[in-house]
Amino acid sequence: MSTTLAAGTSLDFTLAQQLTVIALCALTAYISHMALAVFNDGVRPFLLDFIQGRTTRSATTAVSFGLSAGFIFGLGAPMALSTGVLNPWLVFLPTDILGMLSPRKWLAPVLGAAWGAVVVFGLNGANNVAHNLPVDFLTAMQQMSTPILFLFTLFPVLAITKQFGRKWGGVAGVLELALVVMTMKLWPNMFAGALAMAVGVLMLIGLAVSKDVRQRRADRTSGIVEEVPPDDPMASLFSASAARLRRYLPLFMVLGAGVCVLAQMHIFGGGEATSFLIAKGQYSEAAQVDFYRVFGFIPLIATTALASGAYGIAGFTLVYPIGYLMPNPYLAAVVGALVFAVEVLALSWIGRLLGKLPSVRDSSEHLRSAIGDALQLAILFGSLMAANAMGGGLGILVVGGLYLLNEAMGRPVVRMAAAPAAVIVGGILLNILYWLDLFTPLKG
């Protein structure tokens, strides 16, 4: 299976696609202004104080900007420019900030729409300029696709090892390797990690459910019964938060429809690996990858939504894989709206269910951690491959040096975004050196 993209990756959208992005950015900024939902999981817990009036809009905006800026400029923009596919860090994190920043309700969708216009009209111009430079660092960044796609495959193995130990981790690793080799041999046009990830995630869930079932059986045998006090303050908070979100169910359904339509248009990928798969037209594989990620985020999104009264802009992110597979935007809109309706209405039930399955809840934590670990290595390695492609040893020196400098300075740019940002800065520097007649671009 080829993991190299065409050199002329572009961000040239149709009118329908442009209007969809602009309208969705307006909607998400409005919803952020209302503190009903944000995309950044780290910001959501801070919204309870804002909703209850214990902190100001400007203070909450500062938190949102501080937690999001590195991902927007260090990961979202580089990934979009190198793949030609939009991503949630570029589309939704800025509207989190703009919506919260807006002092007036009517101004929030205006600012959101303005950002959407910047995305659909401005990125393509920047993309064209970059591709015409003597050192084409955007094409070089496509080197990132291979390590991201293949190392991402290992996240279930890492999660199993962390939660259930080396023995089960070793079994999962051998099994995934065998499945990757088998897939490459028997189905060369299929993403090699698709089957391996499916088996790995199912293995993790099976081990977790089995552990919880055994524990509950042991508790019943020993007569241990867990009771929730009738005046439990957390139960009251969860109930009030779920009720708040249900009051805005029609608005959430419109949001679900919009996100699902954006995914159906195949100009948007929900993650790093997904963006490269969408760029190569492998939509079913992209759906599979994003579907597995859902298991790592349902407990986080459900519990933070119930604790804060604010939902996720993409919900449980189920609308991503569903959207990729929809045959037309009209059906995507209907299905996306229904998916969000079910998610919002089921929040309380999901919260209670997770309370009864502690090992499954722990699996979610380990999945998210494993995804981060796998992608961190893949992005760093891919960025160094890009540096080598655009500048050889000098490119590696510049990009690797910027990454190490960021580490030494206490990571002013978050680690996940530091390496792609270093590629762009390094590419600009190499072009300057070329214009000063101090560097000759590599051929090929």
C-alpha positions as CSV (number, residue, x, y, z in Angstrom):
1,M,0.0,0.0,0.0
2,S,1.4,3.4,-1.0
3,T,1.5,6.0,1.8
4,T,2.9,8.8,-0.3
5,L,0.6,11.6,-1.3
6,A,0.6,13.4,-4.6
7,A,2.8,16.4,-4.7
8,G,0.1,18.9,-5.6
9,T,-2.0,18.6,-2.5
10,S,-4.4,21.6,-2.6
11,L,-7.0,23.3,-0.5
12,D,-9.2,24.4,-3.4
13,F,-12.8,24.0,-2.2
14,T,-16.1,24.1,-4.1
15,L,-18.7,26.7,-3.2
16,A,-20.8,24.2,-1.2
17,Q,-17.7,23.2,0.8
18,Q,-16.8,26.8,1.4
19,L,-20.3,27.6,2.7
20,T,-20.4,24.5,4.8
21,V,-17.1,25.3,6.6
22,I,-18.1,29.0,7.1
23,A,-21.6,28.1,8.5
24,L,-20.2,25.4,10.7
25,C,-17.5,27.8,12.1
26,A,-20.3,30.3,12.8
27,L,-22.4,27.7,14.6
28,T,-19.5,26.3,16.7
29,A,-18.4,29.8,17.8
30,Y,-22.0,30.6,18.8
31,I,-22.3,27.4,20.8
32,S,-18.9,28.1,22.5
33,H,-20.1,31.6,23.4
34,M,-23.1,30.0,25.1
35,A,-20.7,27.6,27.0
36,L,-22.7,24.7,25.6
37,A,-19.8,22.9,24.0
38,V,-16.1,23.3,23.1
39,F,-13.8,21.0,21.2
40,N,-10.8,21.2,23.5
41,D,-11.3,18.5,26.2
42,G,-8.9,20.4,28.5
43,V,-11.0,23.6,28.4
44,R,-14.4,21.8,29.2
45,P,-13.8,21.3,33.0
46,F,-13.1,25.1,33.4
47,L,-16.6,25.9,31.9
48,L,-18.5,24.9,35.0
49,D,-17.1,27.9,36.9
50,F,-18.0,30.2,34.0
51,I,-21.5,28.8,33.7
52,Q,-22.1,29.3,37.4
53,G,-20.7,32.8,37.4
54,R,-17.5,32.1,39.4
55,T,-15.1,33.3,36.7
56,T,-15.2,35.8,33.9
57,R,-15.5,35.4,30.1
58,S,-12.0,36.9,29.6
59,A,-10.4,34.5,32.1
60,T,-12.0,31.5,30.4
61,T,-10.9,32.8,27.0
62,A,-7.3,33.1,28.3
63,V,-7.5,29.4,29.4
64,S,-8.9,28.4,26.1
65,F,-6.2,30.2,24.1
66,G,-3.4,28.9,26.3
67,L,-4.5,25.3,25.9
68,S,-5.3,25.6,22.1
69,A,-2.9,27.9,20.4
70,G,0.0,25.4,20.1
71,F,-2.3,22.8,18.5
72,I,-3.8,25.4,16.0
73,F,-0.5,26.7,14.7
74,G,1.8,23.8,15.4
75,L,-0.4,20.9,14.4
76,G,-3.7,22.0,12.7
77,A,-2.3,24.4,10.1
78,P,0.8,22.2,9.2
79,M,-1.4,19.0,8.8
80,A,-3.9,20.8,6.7
81,L,-1.3,22.4,4.4
82,S,0.6,19.1,4.0
83,T,-2.5,16.9,3.4
84,G,-4.9,19.2,1.7
85,V,-7.5,18.1,4.3
86,L,-9.0,20.2,7.1
87,N,-8.8,19.0,10.7
88,P,-10.6,19.8,14.0
89,W,-7.6,21.6,15.5
90,L,-7.7,24.1,12.6
91,V,-11.5,24.4,12.3
92,F,-12.9,24.0,15.9
93,L,-10.2,25.1,18.3
94,P,-10.2,28.7,17.0
95,T,-14.0,28.9,17.2
96,D,-13.7,27.7,20.8
97,I,-11.6,30.8,21.5
98,L,-13.5,33.3,19.3
99,G,-16.9,32.2,20.7
100,M,-15.7,32.6,24.3
101,L,-14.0,35.9,23.4
102,S,-17.0,37.5,22.0
103,P,-18.7,39.9,24.4
104,R,-22.1,39.7,22.5
105,K,-24.1,36.7,21.4
106,W,-24.6,38.0,17.9
107,L,-20.9,38.7,17.4
108,A,-19.8,35.2,18.1
109,P,-21.2,33.6,14.9
110,V,-19.8,36.6,12.9
111,L,-16.3,36.0,14.3
112,G,-16.7,32.3,13.7
113,A,-17.8,32.8,10.1
114,A,-14.8,35.1,9.5
115,W,-12.5,32.4,10.7
116,G,-14.2,29.9,8.4
117,A,-13.6,32.3,5.5
118,V,-9.9,32.6,6.4
119,V,-9.7,28.8,6.4
120,V,-11.4,28.2,3.0
121,F,-9.9,31.3,1.2
122,G,-6.6,32.0,2.9
123,L,-5.1,28.5,3.2
124,N,-5.2,27.7,-0.5
125,G,-3.2,30.9,-1.3
126,A,-0.6,30.0,1.4
127,N,-0.5,26.4,0.1
128,N,0.2,27.6,-3.5
129,V,2.9,30.0,-2.4
130,A,4.6,27.3,-0.3
131,H,4.6,24.8,-3.2
132,N,6.2,27.3,-5.5
133,L,9.2,27.9,-3.1
134,P,12.6,26.6,-4.0
135,V,12.4,24.4,-0.9
136,D,8.9,22.9,-0.9
137,F,8.5,22.0,2.7
138,L,4.8,21.1,2.4
139,T,5.5,18.3,-0.1
140,A,8.4,17.2,2.2
141,M,5.9,17.1,5.1
142,Q,4.0,14.3,3.3
143,Q,6.9,12.1,4.5
144,M,5.0,12.1,7.8
145,S,2.3,9.9,6.5
146,T,4.1,6.5,6.6
147,P,5.2,6.7,10.3
148,I,1.9,8.2,11.4
149,L,-0.1,5.5,9.7
150,F,2.0,2.5,10.7
151,L,3.0,3.5,14.3
152,F,-0.6,4.6,15.0
153,T,-1.5,0.9,14.5
154,L,0.3,0.0,17.7
155,F,-1.8,2.0,20.1
156,P,-4.0,-0.9,21.2
157,V,-0.8,-2.9,22.0
158,L,0.5,-0.1,24.2
159,A,-2.9,0.3,25.9
160,I,-3.1,-3.5,26.6
161,T,0.4,-3.5,28.0
162,K,-0.2,-0.6,30.3
163,Q,-3.4,-2.0,31.7
164,F,-2.9,-5.8,31.7
165,G,0.8,-6.2,31.7
166,R,3.7,-7.4,29.6
167,K,2.3,-10.9,28.9
168,W,-0.9,-9.7,27.3
169,G,0.9,-6.8,25.6
170,G,3.3,-9.3,24.0
171,V,0.5,-11.5,22.8
172,A,-1.2,-8.4,21.3
173,G,2.0,-7.2,19.7
174,V,2.7,-10.5,18.0
175,L,-0.9,-10.8,16.8
176,E,-0.9,-7.3,15.4
177,L,2.4,-7.8,13.6
178,A,1.1,-11.0,12.0
179,L,-2.1,-9.3,10.9
180,V,-0.2,-6.4,9.4
181,V,2.0,-8.8,7.4
182,M,-1.0,-10.9,6.3
183,T,-2.9,-7.8,5.2
184,M,0.0,-6.4,3.2
185,K,0.4,-9.8,1.5
186,L,-3.3,-10.7,0.9
187,W,-5.0,-7.3,0.5
188,P,-2.3,-4.9,-0.7
189,N,-4.8,-2.1,-1.5
190,M,-6.1,-2.1,2.1
191,F,-4.6,0.0,4.8
192,A,-2.2,-2.5,6.4
193,G,-3.1,-1.6,10.0
194,A,-6.8,-1.7,9.7
195,L,-7.4,-5.3,10.7
196,A,-4.7,-5.2,13.3
197,M,-6.2,-2.2,15.0
198,A,-9.7,-3.8,15.0
199,V,-8.4,-7.0,16.7
200,G,-6.3,-5.0,19.2
201,V,-9.2,-2.8,20.3
202,L,-11.5,-5.7,20.6
203,M,-8.9,-7.6,22.6
204,L,-8.5,-4.6,25.0
205,I,-12.3,-4.2,25.5
206,G,-12.7,-8.0,25.9
207,L,-10.1,-8.1,28.6
208,A,-11.6,-5.1,30.4
209,V,-15.2,-6.3,30.3
210,S,-14.0,-9.8,31.5
211,K,-12.2,-8.2,34.4
212,D,-15.3,-6.2,35.4
213,V,-17.6,-9.1,35.1
214,R,-15.3,-11.3,37.4
215,Q,-15.1,-8.4,39.9
216,R,-18.9,-7.9,40.1
217,R,-19.4,-11.7,40.4
218,A,-16.9,-11.7,43.3
219,D,-18.5,-8.7,44.9
220,R,-21.9,-10.4,44.8
221,T,-20.5,-13.6,46.2
222,S,-18.9,-11.7,49.2
223,G,-22.1,-9.6,49.7
224,I,-20.5,-6.3,48.8
225,V,-23.2,-3.9,47.4
226,E,-22.4,-0.3,46.4
227,E,-25.0,2.2,47.2
228,V,-25.1,5.9,46.1
229,P,-26.2,8.2,48.9
230,P,-29.5,9.9,48.1
231,D,-27.9,13.4,48.6
232,D,-24.7,12.7,46.6
233,P,-23.6,16.1,45.3
234,M,-21.9,14.7,42.2
235,A,-25.1,12.8,41.2
236,S,-27.0,16.1,41.6
237,L,-24.4,18.0,39.5
238,F,-24.5,15.3,36.8
239,S,-28.3,15.4,36.7
240,A,-28.4,19.2,36.4
241,S,-25.7,19.2,33.6
242,A,-27.5,16.5,31.6
243,A,-30.8,18.5,31.9
244,R,-29.1,21.7,30.7
245,L,-27.7,20.0,27.6
246,R,-31.1,18.4,26.9
247,R,-32.8,21.8,26.8
248,Y,-30.6,22.7,23.8
249,L,-31.2,19.4,22.0
250,P,-32.4,21.0,18.7
251,L,-29.2,23.1,18.6
252,F,-27.0,20.1,19.2
253,M,-28.9,18.2,16.4
254,V,-28.0,21.0,14.0
255,L,-24.4,20.8,15.2
256,G,-24.3,17.0,14.6
257,A,-25.7,17.5,11.1
258,G,-23.1,20.1,10.3
259,V,-20.1,18.1,11.5
260,C,-21.4,14.9,9.8
261,V,-21.9,16.8,6.5
262,L,-18.3,18.2,6.7
263,A,-16.9,14.7,7.2
264,Q,-19.1,13.4,4.3
265,M,-17.5,16.0,1.9
266,H,-14.1,14.3,2.4
267,I,-12.3,17.6,3.0
268,F,-12.0,17.0,6.7
269,G,-10.2,14.3,8.8
270,G,-10.8,13.8,12.5
271,G,-7.2,12.9,13.4
272,E,-3.6,12.8,12.2
273,A,-3.8,9.3,10.6
274,T,-7.3,10.0,9.3
275,S,-6.2,13.1,7.4
276,F,-3.6,11.2,5.4
277,L,-6.1,8.4,4.7
278,I,-8.8,10.9,3.5
279,A,-6.2,12.6,1.3
280,K,-5.5,9.3,-0.4
281,G,-9.2,8.5,-0.8
282,Q,-9.2,5.6,1.6
283,Y,-12.5,6.6,3.3
284,S,-13.5,3.2,4.7
285,E,-10.1,2.9,6.4
286,A,-10.4,6.4,7.7
287,A,-13.8,5.6,9.2
288,Q,-12.3,2.5,10.8
289,V,-9.4,4.5,12.4
290,D,-11.7,7.2,13.8
291,F,-14.2,4.6,15.0
292,Y,-11.5,3.0,17.2
293,R,-10.6,6.4,18.6
294,V,-14.1,6.8,19.9
295,F,-13.5,4.1,22.5
296,G,-10.8,6.2,24.0
297,F,-12.9,9.4,24.2
298,I,-16.5,8.4,25.2
299,P,-15.7,8.1,28.9
300,L,-13.7,11.4,28.9
301,I,-16.3,13.4,27.0
302,A,-19.2,11.9,28.9
303,T,-17.8,12.5,32.4
304,T,-16.5,16.1,31.6
305,A,-19.9,16.9,30.0
306,L,-21.8,15.7,33.0
307,A,-19.4,17.5,35.4
308,S,-19.3,20.8,33.5
309,G,-22.6,21.1,31.7
310,A,-20.7,21.6,28.4
311,Y,-20.6,19.0,25.6
312,G,-17.9,18.3,22.9
313,I,-18.2,20.1,19.6
314,A,-17.9,16.7,17.8
315,G,-19.8,14.8,20.5
316,F,-18.3,11.4,21.0
317,T,-16.8,11.8,17.5
318,L,-19.0,9.1,16.1
319,V,-20.2,11.5,13.4
320,Y,-16.7,11.5,11.9
321,P,-16.6,7.8,10.7
322,I,-20.3,7.9,9.9
323,G,-19.9,11.0,7.8
324,Y,-17.0,9.5,5.8
325,L,-19.2,6.6,4.7
326,M,-22.4,8.5,3.9
327,P,-23.3,8.5,0.2
328,N,-24.6,12.2,0.1
329,P,-24.7,15.2,2.4
330,Y,-28.4,15.1,2.8
331,L,-28.4,11.7,4.4
332,A,-25.3,12.7,6.4
333,A,-27.2,15.7,7.9
334,V,-30.1,13.5,9.0
335,V,-27.9,10.8,10.4
336,G,-25.6,13.3,12.1
337,A,-28.5,15.0,13.8
338,L,-30.0,11.7,15.0
339,V,-26.6,10.6,16.4
340,F,-26.2,13.8,18.4
341,A,-29.7,13.5,19.7
342,V,-29.1,9.9,20.9
343,E,-25.7,11.0,22.5
344,V,-27.2,13.9,24.4
345,L,-30.2,12.0,25.6
346,A,-28.1,9.0,26.7
347,L,-25.5,11.0,28.6
348,S,-26.9,10.2,32.1
349,W,-27.2,6.5,31.3
350,I,-23.7,6.4,29.9
351,G,-22.4,8.0,33.1
352,R,-24.1,5.4,35.3
353,L,-22.9,2.6,33.0
354,L,-19.3,3.8,33.2
355,G,-19.6,3.9,37.0
356,K,-20.3,0.1,36.9
357,L,-17.4,-0.7,34.6
358,P,-14.2,0.7,36.1
359,S,-11.9,-1.4,34.0
360,V,-13.6,-0.3,30.8
361,R,-13.3,3.3,32.1
362,D,-9.6,2.7,32.7
363,S,-9.2,1.3,29.2
364,S,-10.3,4.6,27.8
365,E,-7.6,6.4,29.8
366,H,-5.0,3.9,28.6
367,L,-6.2,4.2,25.0
368,R,-5.9,8.0,25.0
369,S,-2.5,7.8,26.5
370,A,-1.4,5.1,24.0
371,I,-2.7,7.1,21.1
372,G,-0.7,10.1,22.3
373,D,2.5,8.1,22.8
374,A,2.3,6.5,19.4
375,L,1.5,9.7,17.5
376,Q,4.2,11.6,19.5
377,L,6.9,9.3,18.2
378,A,5.4,9.0,14.7
379,I,5.1,12.8,14.3
380,L,8.6,13.4,15.5
381,F,10.1,10.7,13.3
382,G,8.0,11.8,10.3
383,S,9.1,15.4,10.9
384,L,12.7,14.4,10.8
385,M,12.1,12.4,7.6
386,A,10.5,15.6,6.2
387,A,13.6,17.6,7.3
388,N,15.9,15.2,5.6
389,A,13.8,15.3,2.4
390,M,13.9,19.1,2.2
391,G,17.4,19.8,3.5
392,G,19.4,16.6,4.2
393,G,21.7,16.9,7.2
394,L,21.2,20.6,7.5
395,G,17.4,20.1,7.5
396,I,17.7,17.6,10.3
397,L,20.0,19.9,12.2
398,V,17.5,22.8,12.0
399,V,14.3,20.9,12.6
400,G,15.7,18.6,15.3
401,G,17.5,21.6,16.9
402,L,14.2,23.6,17.1
403,Y,12.5,20.6,18.6
404,L,15.2,20.1,21.2
405,L,15.3,23.8,22.0
406,N,11.5,23.8,22.6
407,E,12.1,20.9,25.1
408,A,14.9,22.8,26.8
409,M,12.7,25.9,27.1
410,G,10.0,24.0,28.9
411,R,7.8,23.3,25.8
412,P,6.3,26.7,25.0
413,V,4.9,24.8,22.0
414,V,3.1,21.5,23.1
415,R,5.2,18.5,22.3
416,M,2.8,17.0,19.8
417,A,2.8,20.2,17.7
418,A,6.5,21.1,18.1
419,A,8.0,18.9,15.4
420,P,5.5,19.9,12.5
421,A,5.9,23.6,13.5
422,A,9.7,23.1,13.4
423,V,9.4,21.7,9.9
424,I,7.6,24.8,8.7
425,V,10.0,27.2,10.5
426,G,13.0,25.1,9.2
427,G,11.6,25.2,5.6
428,I,11.2,29.0,5.7
429,L,14.8,29.3,7.0
430,L,16.2,27.0,4.3
431,N,14.4,29.2,1.7
432,I,16.1,32.3,3.2
433,L,19.4,30.5,3.0
434,Y,18.8,29.7,-0.6
435,W,18.0,33.3,-1.5
436,L,21.3,34.3,0.3
437,D,23.0,31.7,-1.9
438,L,24.0,29.7,1.2
439,F,22.0,26.5,0.5
440,T,21.2,24.4,-2.6
441,P,17.9,22.5,-2.4
442,L,18.0,18.8,-2.8
443,K,16.9,17.3,-6.1
444,G,13.9,14.9,-6.4
